[in-house]
Amino acid sequence: MPISYKAPKTVAEAAEMIGVTGARLVGGGTDLLVAMESGLDQAAVLVDITKAAGAATIAEQPDGSLRIGAAARLDAIASHPTVQSQFPALSLAVYEVATPAIRSMGTIGGNLGQRPRCWYLRQRIPCHKNGGTGCPALTGENQYHAILGGGPCHAAHPSDLAVALLALDATLLIRSAQGTRTMSIEQLYANAATDPRSETTLAPGELIEAIELSAASAGGTQRFTKLMQRGVWDFALVSLAACRRTDGTVRLALGGVAPIPWLVNPSVGEDIASGALDEDSADALSARAFHDAQPLEMNGYKVHQATALLKRAMMELSRE
């Protein structure tokens, strides 16, 4: 089937163009084009957001917040002075994404919207997400799947940046032909936790225009740690973003453990913020964070990895 290509000059034009049946938004194409080649996705029209004016701009706002256009390349984000100095959790997360070549092509919007890396989905084995009625991972090869919030689909969310942005409490600006609206990172992925056929709450014809980081999230103490099977250039087995704001507020988010980027129970952050933790207190808080974990036959190790990452971060942040 022939594919047409469009390069809108504005984000508003892009929003109009993707409202057409068969249209797909493309940035770096590092996930979409691979998915199309394998038959996982298809498109009649490719709408290139990178040519739209301002779509890749990274700019500080008058109120002290930072606005990152969804078409901003990953390497530009990681090396941006304000991101490095004020939002280092995001910069660290970007540097953990794939290879330098992928980071030079990939965009932050594309990273947030990428499909899960579940091998059953990618190999088009019948499952909830590709027209089937079950989750083969439930009783099959499930060492990389979810331990929290899984079922009926157990695929783990793939985006490192979503984890960092969740800890930073980022806001998304969403554009459509009808106008704009805002949502949180949690709201973007709300459907992924309840509907196995849906991975974001974006409606047809909607796109992410920008990511906004508030001045309140800037500075403080920020961490991002990622555990991978191959050590580099791989998707997370478990990752952790941890932020203690200048006002003392603590937010922690986990990746690789759930169908969504997973926000650790806010009560855990409140206990960390209250003062230095001893070993027993940290152990108790870690146990509380994973009280609802339901590992599958081959991925129980993720509970131990995530607990260790969380405990170390809690001890560090509680002493700041």
Rosetta blueprint (number, residue, H / E / L):
1 M L
2 P L
3 I L
4 S E
5 Y E
6 K E
7 A L
8 P L
9 K L
10 T L
11 V H
12 A H
13 E H
14 A H
15 A H
16 E H
17 M H
18 I L
19 G L
20 V L
21 T L
22 G L
23 A E
24 R E
25 L E
26 V E
27 G L
28 G L
29 G L
30 T L
31 D L
32 L H
33 L H
34 V H
35 A H
36 M H
37 E H
38 S H
39 G L
40 L L
41 D L
42 Q L
43 A L
44 A L
45 V E
46 L E
47 V E
48 D E
49 I H
50 T H
51 K H
52 A L
53 A L
54 G L
55 A L
56 A L
57 T L
58 I E
59 A E
60 E E
61 Q L
62 P L
63 D L
64 G L
65 S L
66 L E
67 R E
68 I E
69 G E
70 A L
71 A L
72 A L
73 R E
74 L H
75 D H
76 A H
77 I H
78 A H
79 S H
80 H L
81 P H
82 T H
83 V H
84 Q H
85 S H
86 Q H
87 F L
88 P H
89 A H
90 L H
91 S H
92 L H
93 A H
94 V H
95 Y H
96 E L
97 V L
98 A L
99 T L
100 P H
101 A H
102 I H
103 R H
104 S H
105 M H
106 G L
107 T E
108 I H
109 G H
110 G H
111 N H
112 L H
113 G H
114 Q L
115 R L
116 P L
117 R L
118 C L
119 W H
120 Y H
121 L H
122 R H
123 Q L
124 R L
125 I L
126 P L
127 C L
128 H H
129 K H
130 N H
131 G L
132 G L
133 T L
134 G L
135 C L
136 P H
137 A H
138 L H
139 T L
140 G L
141 E L
142 N L
143 Q L
144 Y L
145 H L
146 A L
147 I L
148 L L
149 G L
150 G L
151 G L
152 P L
153 C L
154 H L
155 A L
156 A L
157 H L
158 P L
159 S L
160 D H
161 L H
162 A H
163 V H
164 A H
165 L H
166 L H
167 A H
168 L L
169 D L
170 A L
171 T E
172 L E
173 L E
174 I E
175 R E
176 S E
177 A L
178 Q L
179 G E
180 T E
181 R E
182 T E
183 M E
184 S E
185 I H
186 E H
187 Q H
188 L H
189 Y L
190 A H
191 N H
192 A H
193 A H
194 T L
195 D L
196 P L
197 R L
198 S L
199 E L
200 T L
201 T L
202 L L
203 A L
204 P L
205 G L
206 E L
207 L E
208 I E
209 E E
210 A E
211 I E
212 E E
213 L E
214 S L
215 A H
216 A H
217 S H
218 A L
219 G L
220 G L
221 T E
222 Q E
223 R E
224 F E
225 T E
226 K E
227 L E
228 M L
229 Q L
230 R L
231 G L
232 V L
233 W L
234 D L
235 F L
236 A L
237 L L
238 V E
239 S E
240 L E
241 A E
242 A E
243 C E
244 R E
245 R L
246 T L
247 D L
248 G L
249 T L
250 V E
251 R E
252 L E
253 A E
254 L E
255 G E
256 G L
257 V L
258 A L
259 P L
260 I L
261 P L
262 W E
263 L E
264 V L
265 N L
266 P H
267 S H
268 V H
269 G H
270 E H
271 D H
272 I H
273 A H
274 S L
275 G L
276 A L
277 L L
278 D L
279 E H
280 D H
281 S H
282 A H
283 D H
284 A H
285 L H
286 S H
287 A H
288 R H
289 A H
290 F L
291 H L
292 D L
293 A L
294 Q L
295 P L
296 L L
297 E L
298 M L
299 N L
300 G L
301 Y H
302 K H
303 V H
304 H H
305 Q H
306 A H
307 T H
308 A H
309 L H
310 L H
311 K H
312 R H
313 A H
314 M H
315 M H
316 E H
317 L H
318 S H
319 R L
320 E L
